[in-house]
Amino acid sequence: MIVTLIVAAEAAFWILLGLGLATRYLLRLRALSTVLLIGLPAVDLTLFVLTVLDLRGGATASWTHALAAGYAGFSIGYGPSLVRWADRHFQYRFAGGPKPLPSPKYGPERTRHEWQICGRTVVSAGITLALITALVPLSADAAHFTDFTGWYLRLGLTAGINVIVAACYSLWPKEAPAGTIVENGRPVGRETPLGQ
């Protein structure tokens, strides 16, 4: 049942996001759009509550319950950036907005970008761990910390790898290939050799 709920939550997230953006840019109903977009965290909260109720109803704690907490953690950590990404692309396609810029590839801008990703990952992992930990007392003894030990290790490893990657970009910033013209960390062209 939990896997079905996770799939339903994912579908609800994208449907609410699409409705929110369409309401904002196509129907010009900004207040209604804001209400729909604020409803996105309600999807995560509902999934978590249903996960707790499933455990309290006698379900055996499994990886699916931890995955539901992971979904909520990912949505909270990465959700705002996903909404901003979708907003830029929707505005560009349907509302005459500027073309979204790609992620920076070089220099300090790329380093900053990697630290932003790292921050989102650490927040996602921290929230997921907190929610998984909360499942134990909330489940009325249906779940135990040992049921989720593997998740603690995986999430800690994931966050740690992200910190190492971001630190590597700080220590060794990625440089553009010779002859590449870069603006704000993004390649915009090539230098013309002298005599051409």
C-alpha angles and dihedrals in degrees: 000000000000093000089053090050091050091052090047091049091051091050091046091051094055094040092051091045092050092046091047093052094042090050091050101045106023102034095028091224099140097170093053090045090054091051091051093048092047086055091067095086088049088067090058093045091049091050092051093047090049089049091054091047090051090055093044088050091064104270116149112248110251144157089280091066091050089046090056089054088046091053091053091046092050092048092052095045098041101020098091092050091046090052091049090048092049091045093054093047094044091048091050095048101039110018106040094254124156119281109267114250119237119243114280114265105190146038129000091333090062090047091052090048091053091050090051090054089046091052092051091049093049091048091048092049093046094050091045091051091048091050093046089049090049090054090069100063093031094054096069092240094312091115132044132192090250089062089066104035093115091056092054090054096044095047093046090050092048093051091045093052090050091052090050092049092049091046090052090054088051093050096039109023113202110254125209117248115266112280095022117130110220130194120183090345094306126110111243102171147316130280114251111237115240114268096032 
